[in-house]
Amino acid sequence: MVYKDISDIKSPCVNICKVDSETRLCVGCYRSIDEISVWKSLSEYEIENIMSELESRKNEYTTKTIRKN
């Protein structure tokens, strides 16, 4: 798919932009700093691959955070 407009690009951003220093993941959307910085230039395929990983990243991050506390 070719995006007609940059606003057509899906984004998991929830406007909670805080990066965990250990995992280097945003604790709002669970994307890496690198993924966030190139997001608008990724193909639909690349975006879908990352999007499919976000729920498991969230679960893993939450589990690690609970264990720390």
C-alpha positions in Angstrom: 0.0 0.0 0.0 1.2 3.5 -0.8 0.0 6.1 1.7 -1.7 9.1 0.1 -1.0 11.3 3.0 1.2 11.1 6.0 -1.9 11.2 8.2 -2.9 7.9 6.7 -0.1 6.1 8.5 -1.2 4.1 11.5 0.5 4.9 14.8 0.2 3.2 18.2 1.1 6.5 19.9 -1.1 7.3 22.9 0.7 10.6 23.8 2.5 9.1 26.8 6.0 9.7 25.5 8.4 8.4 28.2 11.3 6.2 27.3 12.4 3.5 29.7 16.2 3.9 30.1 16.8 0.2 30.4 14.7 -1.2 27.6 14.8 2.0 25.4 11.1 1.5 24.7 8.4 4.1 25.0 6.2 3.1 27.9 3.1 4.6 26.1 3.3 2.8 22.8 6.1 0.2 23.4 8.0 1.2 20.2 11.8 1.6 20.4 13.5 4.9 19.9 14.7 3.8 16.5 11.2 2.7 15.4 9.7 6.0 16.5 12.3 8.0 14.6 11.8 6.2 11.3 8.0 5.4 11.7 6.8 7.7 8.9 9.3 6.2 6.4 8.4 2.6 7.1 6.5 0.4 4.6 3.0 -0.8 5.6 4.6 -4.3 5.9 7.2 -3.0 8.4 4.5 -1.1 10.4 2.3 -4.1 10.6 5.2 -6.3 11.8 6.0 -3.8 14.6 2.3 -3.3 15.5 1.9 -7.1 15.8 4.8 -7.2 18.4 3.5 -4.3 20.6 1.1 -6.3 22.8 3.8 -8.8 23.8 6.3 -6.0 24.4 3.8 -4.4 26.7 3.2 -7.6 28.6 6.9 -8.3 29.0 7.6 -4.7 30.1 4.7 -4.9 32.6 5.9 -8.2 34.0 9.4 -6.9 34.5 8.2 -3.7 36.1 6.0 -5.7 38.6 8.9 -8.0 39.5 11.2 -5.0 40.2 8.7 -3.5 42.6 
